[in-house]
Structures are given as structure tokens and as C-alpha cells.
Amino acid sequence: MSHKRIPKRKAAAAVGAVVALGAAAILLPSAGASQDGVPDDVAAAPRTLRAGDASDLATRLAGMLGDAYAGAWYDGEDKRLVVNVVRGEGVMALKARSAGAEVREVDHSMAELEAGARTLKTEATIPGTSWAVDPRTNKILVTADSTVTGDTWDRLESTVEGLGSGMATLKRSAGTFRTFASGGDAIFAGGARCSLGFNVTAGDGSPAFLTAGHCVAAGDEWSDRQGGEPIATVGQALFPGAGDFALLAYDDPAVEAPSEVNVGGRTVPVVRAADATVGQQVFRMGSTTGLADGQVLGLDATVNYPEGTVTGLIQTDVCAEPGDSGGPLFTQDGLALGLTSGGSGDCTVGGETFFQPVTTALEAVGATLGADADAGADGQAGGQAQGAGEETGDGQAGADGRADAGDRTGGQDAGAGQDAGAGQDAGAGQDGAGGHHGAPEQNGTGSGRHSGAGSGTDSGPAPSH
């Protein structure tokens, strides 16, 4: 990890990457910008939306529809937001259509589904299980790994059946739920390896980064190379419980730490942190397995790891392996979504992987990411030069300008990154996974190696914890 010292105003915002695993269109400009101002009393056709705009619309509709809202998901093929409305709530369905969503009437309200999840927590908190509301089926998706057998399986199955007909679906996972401790850019402590997720600005304005909370059990001081001098110290962490995240402060306050993903010597900036949406196409970076893609399957997921229960996670079908913990989850629109927590399976047979939402982690630790961090820094500088009254508007304008530039840069850099093999040529793919079990590898330096989930660099052997 080279530590670039560059002006903050020029630092690229958030994290981006280029996909090589059969998704050649990543970071290309998205069609159909969102529209506003549709009258509530007019039933408009569903709008064409980018994934980030769909997430924002879903949040607005959740507040607007109240008890009639029963979840939403993004149809990536048609680029539409589909919103569930409880059957019989015709007025609310009309409001959702007027806002630009496609509406589907369903039987189970969010209150009923959340009550079912609480029952599972009370009666079936069994290591090796997870559950999350799946709005596409209007049911709770319950998953059990290979360790759930005998009496524990019977207990889980009985609890699911007790929720009532059509309330939940029970499925078996071939692997074992575990945290993926052991890499984007690899970071090391106490013989363990994890991934740097996203560089952020801490509440006091100092440079810091986010990673998985379970990683910090290995130690408080972390290095960017195995056996190297510490570069960062744990400030805040949570695991298990209501999340899996940690904030580490860079020991050198002069380090400029732009939030960007290193893919084989190339870095691609994106714009900001955002909430995930079910159905959204997402991409993950990690030092063991490099780049992988898939879809969001559920939100507010509960996972019962051997170390304890973690709530509030994003459930996906993206693969991951030990060494990928803490690495970033992001979208083709340049949105930072999550930090790799754990799951089951691997990148040969597939599996489920869970992620800590970035927005929740930022709020908990009081940090900012991407355009929000830049706007805050510019706002402080403008305030000192011009006074608080005038500076606020200028700072926001600057943030908006950088956001637009970030979108354009992401689209341009996509092709360049793909030409480079999106990190695989630099050991980001299965070659990186092999490095996890063999001798330490130096798979290329790249630029911005300290800045968020690189591609298998410095990925020496380390036990998972």
C-alpha cells in the first residue's frame, strides 16, 4: 500500500471497480435518469430508474405508504422499482404508481413479516442459521447451513411451520456460515488478515477506514503488509450484535486517503454511500478472491455465526472466501453499499454472503464517505474564507460538481479497467485465492493500494479467526 499525499479537494470520492466476471457493462452510463414532479392523483407508468435512484424512491415510498408498504425490490432487467402494497389498499397503490413505481398487491404486511422474524429470533436463534424478508416472494427467507442437523433442524423447521402458511421459506445451504476473516487491499494484525473496505473521514476530520468488526479480535494495530509497521489503530468496533464494522484511524494524520478500489493497478472512483435494494446487481472486492458479482437477496438480515448473532445485514448471492472480510460491496453506478461480513460456500460452488451496510456503519462511527466527506471539508474551508452564511451554498455546489465528475470518471474508467482484466491479471481472481494458502505474494503494486479493497496484493497466508 503506497500512501499517496494528494490534495483533499482532488481526492476521488467513494469506491469503484471494474468487473471482469461476465459483467462487461459495469460502470457504463445508465439509461433513463429519474424524473420528479409526477402528480399524486395521476397513475403514471413505471419510471425507468438507475439502481441508486430506485433505492431513494423505495425509502420515500416506505414513509409515504405507512402500514400499506410491504417492501420493494429493483427489477434490473426493466430498470424499475417494484413496490409491494398490502391487498385492499387501493389509494396507497395509486400513490405508489403516481410516484413512478410498479405496484404488486401482496397478502403479508411488513408488520406481519417482522413479527415472524422476531419469533425466529426468540425460538430459533441457532448457530448456522439466518433469515431476512424477501420482498420478491413476500415471505421470510430462512437459511440453515450444513451444521444444522438433528434436533436443531427439527426445532428450526417446527418454528418456520408455526409462523403460518405462506409466511416463510426454509432452504439449506451447502456450506457453513462463518466470518470471512483473513482481504480488497490486505491488512494484517496478529497473524490474521482482513480487507480494507472504504477510506472515510472521521468525525474529527482525520483520515480513517472501515473494515469488518470481527477482524479487530486479532489486534488493535494493523499494517498494510504482513509483519510490517502499523499504519492504523482501531478506534471503534462492533461485533457481534447490531452490526459487523470497525473504524480504524490512520496513525499518520497527513495521509490522504481517497476512497477508491484498486483493481489491478487501476482505481475507479464512485460517488457516495447508499442503501442497498433487493434485486440490485452488486460487486464485491476482496484480496483472496478478487472481484465477484451477484444480486441483493434480502435486507435487515439476521445471521447466527458461531461467535454470536449479528443483525441488520445485507444478504446476497455473491461468493466470498476467508480473506475477503471487510472488503467493499458496491454498484455499477458508483455507490458504496457494504462491508463483507461472512457467509457460506466459496467461489467455486457459490453460496450466500452477508454485508454490513455502509450507511449504518458511517452513522454509528460518525464518519463521512465520498462526496459527503468532500463537501464537509470544503464547507469548513469556505467558512473560514467567506463566513458561514455564504459558504454553505458554495460547499454544496462543489459537492454536486464532484458527484457529476465521479459519475463520468466511473464510466470512462470502466473500459480501461476491463482491458486490464479487472484485477485478475494482478492476482485478483482465483490466483489470489491460491495465495491465501501459499507463500506471501506481491501481486503488483497498483495505485491507491491503501484506498479500499485492492486485488490480492500482499496476500500472504494467514489463518481465519
N, C-alpha and C positions, 0 to 999 in steps of 0.2 A: 504494500500500500504506500504509494507516494503521497505526501501531504502537500497539495497544491495551495499556494498562497495567491489568491486572486481576489480582486475587489468584490465585496458582497453584492454590489449593485449589478455586477456582471455574472454572478453565480447563477447557474441554471436552476430552475425550481423543480422540486419533487423528483420522481424517479421514473425512468422509461427504459424500454428494452426493445429488442428486435427478435422476432420469433423465427425459429428455423424448423420447428416440428410440424410441418404441414399447414402452417397458417401464414401464408405469404403476404396477406393483406394487412398485417398488424401495423398500426400507426399510420396507415394511409388515411387521407382526409375522409371523414364520414359524410355520407349523403344526408340531406334532409335536416337542416337546422330546425330547432324547436321554434314554435310560434306561440305568441301570447295574445291575450285580449279576446278570447272567444267568449261570447255572452253565455251566462249560466242557463238561460232558458232556450238555448238552441242546441239540438242534438248534432254535434259536429262529427264528421268522420274521424276515425282514429288517426292521430298525428304520427308522422314519421319522426323518430327520435333517435338521437345518439344515446348510448347506454348511460352516460352521466346525466343527461337531461331526463331520462326515464327515472333514474333514482331520485332526482329532485322532485319530479312530478308525483311519484309514489309517496314521498314524505308529505307533500302538501295535501294529497287526497286522504291520507290516513287521518290527518287532523280535520279535514272538511267533512268526511263521511261519518265520523264517530263510530258508534256501535255497528253501523251497517258495513263498515270496512272489514274485509276478511282476507287481507293480504294481496300481494301483487307480484308479478314477475315480468321479465323482459323477454319478448319474442325476438331473438336476434335475427332470424331469417326475414321477418317482415318489418323489423325495427319498430315495434310497437310495444307500449306498456299495456299489459292485461291486468285488470283490477277485478278482484272478487268482491261482489256485493251480495249480502245476505238476501235470500229469496224473499220477495214481497216488499222490498224497499225500493219501489219504483222511482220515487222522487230522487233518492240518492243515486240510483243508477243513471238517471238523466244528468245529474250534476257531473258524474264521472265522465260520461260521454262528452258533455259540453267542454270539459277540461282537456279533451283530446285522448282519453284512454279508451281502449277496447274493454267492454264490460262483460263479465261472466257471472251469472247468478249461481250461488252455492248454498249448501244446507247448513254448514257449520260456521258459526261466528268466530272471530278471533278470541273472544272471551271463553268460548267453549273449548277451543283448541289449547289455549293457555292453561285452562283448568286441568285438561288432560295431562299437560306437561308437568304441572305441579303434582299430580297424582303419581306420575312416574318417578319424580324426584323423591317423594315420600316412601313409595313402596318398592321401587326397583333401582335404587342407586347401587348398581353392581359394577365393579371394575370390568372394563371391556365393553361397555355399552355407551350409546349416545342417542340423542333424539333432537329433532328440530321440526318446526312446522314447515310443510311443503305446500305452498300455495297452489302449485300446479295440480295437485290431487285433492286439495282441501282436507288434508289429513296430516297426522303427525307421523313422520318417518322415524322409526325406531330401528337401530342397527346394533347387532351383537357380534363381537369378534369371536375368534376360534377358541378363546379361553372360557367362554360362557357355555357350560355344559351341565348335564345332570339336573340337580335341584335348582341351580341358579337359572338355567334356561327355563325350567318349568315355572319358576316364580315370575320371570320376565314375561313369558307367554301368557300366563294367567292374568297378569296386570294389564297387558295390552288388550286381551279379550274383555276384561272388566270395564274398559273405557266405553264399550258400546260398539255396535255395528257401524262400520264405516268411519270410525274416528282415527284409527291408526293402522299403519302397515309395518310389519316386522320382517326384517331381512337379515341375512347372515353375511358377515364379511369374512373373507378367506384369511386375512392376516390377523395381527394383534395390535390393538391400539397402544401406541407409545409416543412419547415425545421424541422429536427428531433432533436431539442434541448431538452434537459432534461437528454451516455454512454458506448469500451472494459472495461477497468478499469474506474470506475466512478470518475469524478472530479466535484467540486462544487464551485459555486460563486453566491452570491446574491440570494439564494433560487432556482437557476437553476442548472441543472445537464447536463453534456456532457461527451463524451468519450475521453480519451487519445488515440491518434491514433498510432503514431510511435515515439519512442525516437530517437533523432538525435544529431549531434554535430554542434553547431552554428559556424558561421564563425570565431569567436574569440577562438574556441576550448573548449568552455564551454558546459555543458550538457543542453539539452533543449528537448522539444517535440512539435509535430504538432497535431493540432486538427482543428475543423471546425471554420471558421472565424466568422460565425453568432453567435457562442457561446459567444464571448467576449463582446457582448452587455450587458451581465449580470454583468460584472465587470472585473477589471484588475488583481485581485489577486485570485488564485484558490487553493483549498485544495483537498486532497485525501480522505477526509471524511466529511460528512455533519456537518457543524458547527465547523470544525477543523481549526487549524492554517494553514495559507497559505504556500504552498510549491513551487509555481511558479508564475511568473508575466508575463503578456502579453508584448511581445517585438514588434511584427509586426502582422498585421491582414489585411485581405481584404474580404469584403462582403458588399453589392453586387458588381457586376462589373465583372472583368475578372478573377473570381475565388472565392472560399469559403475556406479560410485557415487561420491559425494563428500559430505563433511561440511563445511559452512560455518558458522562461528561468527558470531553477530550481534556487530557492533562495540560496540553499547550493551548491557552486561550487565544493564541494568534492563528491557530489553524483555521483556514477557511474550508468549510465542509459542504459543498453543494450536494444536494440530494439527487443522485443520478445512479443508474445501474450501469455497471461495467460489463459489456458483452464482447469479449474477445478483443480488448484494446480499443473499443469504441464505447462512447457513452451517449445516451439519448435522454434528454430532459423531458419531463412531463410537468403538468401544471399544479396539481393540488391534491389534497386528501379528500376522499369521498366515501360515502356509504355504498356497500355492495347491494346488488339487486339479484334476486333469484332469476336464473336463466342467462345471466350476463356471461359473456366469454371473458376469461381471465387468464393471466400468465404469471408463472412463478419462476423466480431465480434462486438457485442455491449452489453452494460450492461443490456439493457431491454430485448432483445430477444435472446441473446447469439449468436449461430452460425447459419448461413444460407448460402445457396449456390444458384448459378444460372449461367447465361451467360451474357456476354457483348453484348449489342444490338446496340450501336452506340457510336461514339466518337465526340468530339468537340460539345457536345450538348448545346443548349441554353434552360434555364428554367426561366420562368417568375413567380417567387414567389410573394406573396403579398408584401414583403419587397423590391422587386426590381428584376431586371434581372441579372442572372449570366450566363456567357458563359464559354466554354472550358471544360465542364464536361463529365464524362463517364456515359452513360446510360446503365442500367442493368435491369433484371427481378428479381433481388434479393429483398426479402422483408426486411422491416425495420419499426421501430416504434419510436415515441418520446422517447428519452433517448439514442438512438443509434448514434446521431450526433457525428462526429469526429472519430468514430471507424474505424478500418482498413479494407481495401479490399486487398486481396492477392490471390495467386495461389498455386496449389499443388507443383509447382516447387520452392516454397520459394521466390517468387517475391512480393515486396510491390508495390501495384498499386494505391490505392486511400484512401481518407478520406470521410466518409459518410457525405453527404450534406443534402439531403431531397428527397421528392418524394410523392407518393400517395399510398393508400391502407395500408395493415397491413400484419402480418404473419399468419393470419387466411384465408383471401381471396386472398392474394398475391397483387402485384402491381408493380409499377416502382420505382426504387431508383437511384439517381444520386450521383456521387462521384467526388470529387476534385482529379485530377491526382497528385500523389505524386511527380513525376519528375518536374512538373511545379511549385509546391509549394516550393520544395527544391531550385530550381533555383532562384525563386523570393526572398527568405529569405536568400540565401547564406549559406545554411546548407548542411550537408552530412549525409548519412544513410548507415549503414551496412558496407560492405567491403570497400566502398569508404572512410567512416569515419575512419576505422581502418588503411587503407593504408596511409591516411594523417597523423594520429597520429604516426604511425611507421616511416613514412618518416621524420617527424620532429626529432624524437629520433635518427634515424640513421644519420641524417645530423649533429647533434651535436656531435656524437661519431666519425664519419668517414669522414665527409665532403660531400658537396652536390653532387659531381660527382659520387661517388661510391654508395651513399645511395639510389638514385632514383631506380636503378635496384633492390636492395635488398628489398626496401619497396614494390615494385610491386610484387616481388616473394612472399613476405609474404601475400599480399592481395590475390593472387591466391591460395595460400595454404589454407587460411581460407575459401575461397569460396568453395573449394572442401570439406573441412571438414563440412561446413554448409550443403551442399547437402546430405552428408552421414548421418549427425545427423538428418536432417529432415526426411529422410526415416526411420531411426531406431525409432525415437520418435513417428512416426505416429501410429504404432501398440500400443505403450504404452498409447498414448492419447486416442485411441479408446476404449481400455479396461476400461478406466476411464469414458467412456460415453461422451468424448469430451466436457465436461463442463456442460452437462445437469444435472448430479448428483450434481454439485456445484451450481445449480440455474441458469445456463446459458440459458436454454431454456424458455419455457413458464412460468415456475416458476419465472424466473427473471422478465418477463413481469408483472406478478401479483404483484411483489414487487414494481413496479412503482406506483401503485395506493394505496398500503397499507402502513403499518408502515415500518420504515427502517429495512433492513435485513442485517445480517452479514453472507453471504453465503459461508464462507470458506476463509481462508487467501490465500493459494497458494503461489507459489514462483514468484518473479518478478512482484508483483502486480502493481508496478508503471510503468511497462515497456510495455505498449501498449495494450489497449483494452482487459481487462480481462473479466471475465464471471459472470457478475451480482453481483459482490461484492460491499458492501456498497451502495446498490441501493435503497435508501430511496425515499420517494415521493418528487417530485419537478415539478412545472408547466413548460410546454414548453414555449419558448419565440420566 
